[in-house]
Amino acid sequence: MRVQVRKCRFTGKIFEEKDLKKYATHLRNLRAQRTEQFKLDKVKATFKVWLRKEKKNITDVNDIPAWFLKNQQMIMDACNATKFSEEFYRKDKFVKGDKFVKLEWSSVRYKKNASNSHVCPDKGTKNWCAKNPDLPTGYKGWEGHLNGSLSRPKNAYSYPYSEALNIVGIKTASGGGGNESFGYGFTVFLDDWPGLKHTVDLMEQDEIVEKLKGVR
């Protein structure tokens, strides 16, 4: 006896005629998944354009924490749409009610050769302890320490704050903690924040002037 079947043209899954209800449910679920993925892709694309524009307008590294808090919902939405790792993508999403209530940093200092042992600019490369002579041994940027607090609903048990910091270019190094109180060493690389270039140019010009004064 010949059995009639239906084949989903999107997934290739086969359904017998007696399973038409399952086939219909499969198509509805698939449609919902594709719609959700379309929304996530749109969020990611929109975020990248928005972030590039925002970074051009930030001219002082110390303005970044306040900017982050002001735009945290946009940043959290982008995190939810981005696959950092299998574990984060499954569990560590931001949920309704999440709110960063604090982000501060201290001991921030500019370095012409900020370490790239653990972190690097988005278009840069890491070089553990500068062991590879063929790679950069550091990049221009600011190093410091940050403290923050993420308020979450009681049923949210994951710790997504690090992804939110890194997705905008606040590269975290050693540190950690709970949502209510976390702390990290961090680096903000000049290559990731083009609006800060003018400030660096002025600092380096002042440095040259001071050296010339010393020579005289």
ZAMARGU-4260 file (C-alpha; in steps of 0.2 Angstrom, whole numbers, plus 5000, padded with zeros to 4 digits):
<rodrens>
0) 5000/5000/5000 | 5007/5017/4995 | 5007/5030/5009 | 5005/5048/5004 | 5016/5060/5013
5) 5019/5079/5014 | 5037/5086/5014 | 5041/5103/5022 | 5050/5113/5009 | 5059/5123/5022
10) 5066/5109/5034 | 5064/5093/5023 | 5054/5084/5037 | 5041/5071/5031 | 5023/5070/5037
15) 5011/5056/5033 | 4993/5061/5028 | 4987/5054/5044 | 4998/5067/5053 | 4991/5083/5044
20) 4988/5091/5061 | 5006/5089/5066 | 5011/5096/5049 | 5000/5111/5052 | 5008/5113/5069
25) 5025/5111/5062 | 5022/5125/5049 | 5015/5137/5062 | 5030/5134/5074 | 5042/5136/5060
30) 5033/5152/5054 | 5034/5159/5072 | 5053/5155/5073 | 5057/5163/5056 | 5047/5179/5061
35) 5057/5179/5078 | 5074/5177/5069 | 5069/5191/5057 | 5066/5202/5071 | 5083/5198/5080
40) 5092/5200/5063 | 5084/5217/5061 | 5089/5222/5079 | 5107/5217/5076 | 5108/5227/5060
45) 5100/5242/5067 | 5111/5241/5083 | 5128/5241/5073 | 5123/5256/5063 | 5117/5265/5079
50) 5132/5261/5089 | 5144/5267/5076 | 5135/5284/5075 | 5134/5285/5094 | 5153/5282/5096
55) 5157/5296/5085 | 5149/5308/5097 | 5157/5302/5112 | 5173/5313/5114 | 5177/5310/5133
60) 5181/5292/5139 | 5173/5297/5156 | 5156/5300/5147 | 5154/5282/5143 | 5147/5275/5159
65) 5132/5288/5159 | 5130/5285/5140 | 5129/5266/5144 | 5115/5268/5157 | 5105/5280/5147
70) 5105/5268/5132 | 5105/5251/5142 | 5088/5245/5134 | 5095/5246/5117 | 5111/5237/5122
75) 5101/5224/5131 | 5090/5221/5116 | 5106/5219/5105 | 5113/5206/5118 | 5097/5196/5117
80) 5099/5196/5098 | 5118/5191/5098 | 5125/5174/5099 | 5141/5176/5110 | 5142/5157/5115
85) 5130/5142/5116 | 5128/5144/5134 | 5124/5163/5134 | 5112/5161/5119 | 5102/5148/5128
90) 5101/5155/5146 | 5109/5172/5149 | 5097/5183/5140 | 5091/5199/5148 | 5072/5199/5153
95) 5059/5211/5156 | 5062/5221/5172 | 5081/5221/5171 | 5090/5237/5174 | 5107/5243/5176
100) 5106/5255/5191 | 5125/5258/5193 | 5140/5259/5182 | 5155/5268/5187 | 5174/5267/5184
105) 5190/5273/5192 | 5209/5274/5190 | 5206/5277/5172 | 5222/5281/5163 | 5227/5283/5145
110) 5241/5271/5138 | 5249/5271/5121 | 5251/5253/5122 | 5237/5246/5132 | 5239/5227/5134
115) 5231/5215/5121 | 5235/5199/5131 | 5217/5196/5135 | 5207/5208/5125 | 5209/5218/5109
120) 5200/5230/5098 | 5186/5223/5087 | 5197/5223/5072 | 5213/5220/5082 | 5222/5204/5088
125) 5227/5197/5105 | 5245/5193/5109 | 5247/5184/5125 | 5261/5192/5135 | 5268/5200/5119
130) 5275/5183/5115 | 5272/5184/5096 | 5285/5196/5088 | 5274/5197/5072 | 5259/5203/5081
135) 5255/5220/5089 | 5260/5221/5108 | 5246/5233/5112 | 5235/5247/5106 | 5231/5264/5111
140) 5217/5265/5124 | 5212/5268/5142 | 5213/5255/5156 | 5204/5256/5173 | 5192/5247/5185
145) 5173/5248/5184 | 5160/5244/5197 | 5142/5241/5192 | 5125/5234/5198 | 5111/5225/5188
150) 5094/5224/5196 | 5085/5209/5190 | 5068/5200/5194 | 5069/5186/5207 | 5066/5173/5194
155) 5082/5178/5184 | 5097/5168/5189 | 5110/5171/5175 | 5123/5185/5174 | 5123/5194/5157
160) 5131/5210/5162 | 5148/5206/5155 | 5141/5203/5137 | 5132/5220/5138 | 5148/5229/5142
165) 5158/5220/5129 | 5146/5222/5115 | 5148/5241/5115 | 5167/5240/5117 | 5170/5240/5136
170) 5182/5226/5135 | 5182/5217/5152 | 5197/5207/5159 | 5199/5200/5177 | 5184/5202/5189
175) 5167/5196/5191 | 5154/5196/5205 | 5135/5195/5206 | 5122/5205/5197 | 5119/5216/5212
180) 5138/5220/5213 | 5151/5217/5200 | 5168/5223/5196 | 5181/5222/5182 | 5197/5228/5175
185) 5193/5235/5158 | 5200/5242/5143 | 5193/5255/5131 | 5203/5254/5114 | 5204/5270/5104
190) 5201/5260/5088 | 5184/5255/5094 | 5179/5273/5099 | 5183/5285/5085 | 5175/5300/5094
195) 5190/5299/5107 | 5203/5302/5093 | 5203/5321/5095 | 5206/5320/5113 | 5221/5308/5111
200) 5228/5320/5098 | 5227/5335/5110 | 5235/5325/5124 | 5249/5319/5112 | 5252/5337/5106
205) 5253/5343/5124 | 5265/5330/5128 | 5276/5335/5113 | 5275/5353/5119 | 5280/5348/5137
210) 5295/5338/5130 | 5301/5353/5120 | 5300/5365/5135 | 5310/5352/5144 | 5324/5353/5131
215) 5324/5372/5131
</rodrens>
